[in-house]
């Protein structure tokens, strides 16, 4: 049976989608200039605070899952034998 190809199997299409994603992220980051924020603390009114905070937290979760949580869930090769 022949595998059905999708639009993302073509590397050029995947590159276009990635570029569109980067442009949208940059526009949303720059759009923070036009939004008036009412923060509870001083730092949550800074330019791009929530974008940077979200990125740092996402990277932290990936690193925590890769290094700390892996040691808790990893089993030996013959665990189920």
MARBA-3410 file (N, C-alpha, C, O; in Angstrom, 1 decimal):
81
0.8,-1.2,0.0,0.0,0.0,0.0,0.9,1.2,0.0,1.8,1.3,0.8 ~ 0.6,2.2,-0.9,1.4,3.4,-1.0,0.9,4.4,0.1,-0.2,4.6,0.3 ~ 2.0,5.0,0.7,1.7,6.0,1.7,1.2,7.3,1.0,1.8,7.8,0.1 ~ 0.1,7.9,1.6,-0.4,9.1,1.1,0.4,10.3,1.6,0.6,10.4,2.8 ~ 0.9,11.2,0.7,1.7,12.3,1.1,0.8,13.5,1.5,-0.3,13.7,0.9
1.3,14.2,2.4,0.6,15.4,2.9,1.4,16.7,2.4,2.5,16.5,1.8 ~ 0.8,17.8,2.6,1.5,19.0,2.2,2.8,19.3,3.0,3.7,20.0,2.5 ~ 2.9,18.7,4.2,4.1,19.0,5.0,5.2,18.0,4.7,6.3,18.1,5.3 ~ 5.0,17.0,3.8,6.1,16.1,3.4,7.1,16.8,2.5,8.2,16.3,2.3 ~ 6.6,17.8,1.8,7.5,18.6,1.0,8.3,19.6,1.9,7.7,20.4,2.6
9.7,19.5,1.8,10.5,20.4,2.7,10.2,21.9,2.4,10.3,22.7,3.3 ~ 9.9,22.3,1.2,9.7,23.7,0.9,8.4,24.2,1.6,8.4,25.3,2.1 ~ 7.4,23.4,1.6,6.1,23.8,2.3,6.4,23.9,3.8,5.9,24.8,4.5 ~ 7.1,22.9,4.4,7.4,23.0,5.8,8.2,24.3,6.1,8.0,24.9,7.2 ~ 9.1,24.6,5.3,9.9,25.9,5.5,9.0,27.1,5.4,9.2,28.0,6.2
8.1,27.1,4.5,7.1,28.2,4.4,6.3,28.4,5.7,6.1,29.5,6.1 ~ 5.8,27.3,6.2,5.0,27.3,7.4,5.8,27.8,8.6,5.3,28.5,9.4 ~ 7.1,27.3,8.7,8.0,27.8,9.7,8.2,29.3,9.7,8.2,30.0,10.7 ~ 8.4,29.8,8.4,8.6,31.3,8.3,7.4,32.0,8.7,7.5,33.1,9.3 ~ 6.2,31.5,8.3,5.0,32.2,8.6,4.8,32.2,10.2,4.4,33.2,10.7
5.1,31.1,10.8,5.1,31.0,12.3,6.0,32.1,12.9,5.6,32.7,13.9 ~ 7.2,32.2,12.4,8.2,33.1,13.0,7.7,34.6,12.8,7.8,35.4,13.7 ~ 7.1,34.9,11.6,6.6,36.2,11.4,5.5,36.5,12.3,5.4,37.6,12.8 ~ 4.5,35.6,12.5,3.4,35.8,13.3,3.9,36.0,14.8,3.3,36.9,15.5 ~ 4.8,35.2,15.2,5.3,35.4,16.6,6.0,36.8,16.8,5.8,37.4,17.8
6.7,37.2,15.8,7.4,38.6,15.8,6.3,39.7,15.8,6.4,40.6,16.6 ~ 5.3,39.5,15.0,4.2,40.5,15.0,3.5,40.6,16.3,3.1,41.7,16.7 ~ 3.2,39.5,16.9,2.5,39.5,18.2,3.4,40.1,19.3,2.9,40.7,20.2 ~ 4.7,39.8,19.2,5.6,40.4,20.2,5.6,41.9,20.0,5.6,42.6,21.0 ~ 5.7,42.4,18.8,5.8,43.8,18.5,4.4,44.5,18.8,4.4,45.6,19.1
3.3,43.7,18.7,2.0,44.2,19.0,1.8,44.6,20.4,0.8,45.2,20.8 ~ 2.7,44.1,21.3,2.6,44.4,22.7,2.7,45.9,23.0,2.3,46.4,24.0 ~ 3.3,46.6,22.0,3.4,48.1,22.2,2.1,48.8,22.2,1.9,49.8,22.9 ~ 1.1,48.2,21.5,-0.2,48.9,21.4,-1.2,48.4,22.5,-2.4,48.9,22.4 ~ -0.8,47.5,23.4,-1.8,47.0,24.4,-1.4,47.7,25.7,-0.3,47.6,26.2
-2.4,48.3,26.3,-2.2,48.9,27.6,-2.5,47.8,28.7,-3.6,47.2,28.8 ~ -1.5,47.6,29.5,-1.6,46.5,30.5,-1.8,47.1,31.9,-1.3,48.2,32.2 ~ -2.6,46.4,32.7,-2.8,46.8,34.1,-2.2,45.7,35.0,-2.9,44.8,35.4 ~ -1.0,45.8,35.2,-0.3,44.7,36.0,-0.4,44.9,37.5,-0.6,46.0,38.0 ~ -0.3,43.8,38.1,-0.3,43.8,39.6,1.0,44.1,40.2,1.1,44.6,41.3
2.1,43.7,39.4,3.4,44.0,39.9,4.1,44.9,38.8,3.5,45.2,37.8 ~ 5.2,45.4,39.1,5.9,46.3,38.2,6.4,45.6,36.9,6.4,46.2,35.8 ~ 6.9,44.4,37.1,7.5,43.7,35.9,6.5,43.2,34.9,6.9,42.9,33.8 ~ 5.3,43.0,35.3,4.4,42.4,34.3,3.8,43.5,33.4,2.9,43.2,32.6 ~ 4.3,44.7,33.5,4.0,45.8,32.6,5.1,46.0,31.6,4.9,46.9,30.7
6.2,45.4,31.7,7.3,45.5,30.8,7.0,45.1,29.4,6.1,44.2,29.2 ~ 7.7,45.6,28.4,7.5,45.2,27.0,7.9,43.8,26.8,9.0,43.4,27.1 ~ 7.0,43.0,26.3,7.2,41.6,26.0,7.4,40.7,27.2,7.9,39.6,27.0 ~ 7.0,41.1,28.3,7.2,40.3,29.5,6.5,38.9,29.4,7.2,37.9,29.7 ~ 5.3,38.8,29.0,4.6,37.5,28.9,5.1,36.6,27.8,5.1,35.4,28.0
5.6,37.2,26.7,6.2,36.4,25.7,7.5,35.8,26.2,7.8,34.6,26.0 ~ 8.3,36.6,26.8,9.6,36.1,27.3,9.4,35.1,28.5,10.0,34.0,28.6 ~ 8.4,35.4,29.4,8.1,34.5,30.5,7.6,33.2,30.0,8.0,32.1,30.5 ~ 6.7,33.2,29.0,6.2,31.9,28.4,7.3,31.1,27.8,7.3,29.9,27.9 ~ 8.2,31.8,27.1,9.3,31.1,26.4,10.2,30.4,27.4,10.6,29.3,27.3
10.6,31.2,28.4,11.5,30.6,29.5,10.8,29.5,30.2,11.5,28.5,30.5 ~ 9.5,29.6,30.5,8.8,28.5,31.2,8.7,27.2,30.3,8.9,26.1,30.8 ~ 8.5,27.4,29.0,8.4,26.3,28.1,9.8,25.6,28.0,9.8,24.4,28.0 ~ 10.9,26.3,27.9,12.2,25.7,27.9,12.5,25.0,29.2,13.1,23.9,29.2 ~ 12.1,25.7,30.3,12.3,25.0,31.6,11.5,23.7,31.7,12.1,22.8,32.3
10.3,23.7,31.3,9.6,22.4,31.3,10.2,21.3,30.5,10.2,20.2,30.9 ~ 10.7,21.7,29.3,11.3,20.7,28.4,12.6,20.2,29.1,12.8,18.9,29.1 ~ 13.4,21.0,29.7,14.6,20.6,30.3,14.4,19.8,31.6,15.1,18.8,31.8 ~ 13.3,20.2,32.3,13.0,19.4,33.5,12.5,18.0,33.1,12.9,17.0,33.8 ~ 11.7,17.9,32.1,11.2,16.6,31.7,12.4,15.7,31.1,12.4,14.5,31.3
13.3,16.4,30.5,14.4,15.6,29.9,15.4,15.1,30.9,15.9,14.0,30.8 ~ 15.7,15.9,31.9,16.8,15.6,32.8,16.2,15.0,34.1,16.8,14.0,34.6 ~ 15.2,15.6,34.7,14.8,15.1,36.1,13.7,14.0,36.0,13.8,13.0,36.6 ~ 12.7,14.3,35.2,11.6,13.4,35.2,11.9,12.1,34.4,11.3,11.0,34.7 ~ 12.9,12.1,33.6,13.3,10.9,32.9,13.9,9.9,33.8,13.7,8.7,33.7
14.6,10.4,34.8,15.2,9.5,35.8,14.2,8.8,36.6,14.4,7.7,37.1 ~ 13.0,9.4,36.8,12.0,8.8,37.6,11.2,7.8,36.8,10.7,6.8,37.4 ~ 11.0,8.0,35.5,10.2,7.1,34.7,10.9,6.1,33.9,10.3,5.1,33.4 ~ 12.2,6.2,33.8,13.0,5.3,32.9,13.2,4.0,33.6,13.4,3.9,34.8 ~ 13.0,2.9,32.8,13.1,1.5,33.3,14.2,0.8,32.6,14.6,1.2,31.5
14.7,-0.3,33.1,15.6,-1.1,32.5,15.0,-1.8,31.2,13.8,-1.8,31.1 ~ 15.9,-2.2,30.3,15.5,-2.8,29.1,14.6,-4.1,29.3,13.7,-4.4,28.6 ~ 15.0,-4.9,30.4,14.3,-6.1,30.6,13.2,-5.9,31.8,12.9,-6.9,32.4 ~ 12.7,-4.8,31.9,11.7,-4.5,33.0,10.4,-5.3,32.8,9.9,-5.8,33.8 ~ 10.0,-5.4,31.6,8.7,-6.1,31.4,8.9,-7.6,31.1,7.9,-8.3,30.8
10.1,-8.1,31.1,10.3,-9.5,30.8,10.1,-10.4,32.0,10.2,-11.6,32.0
END
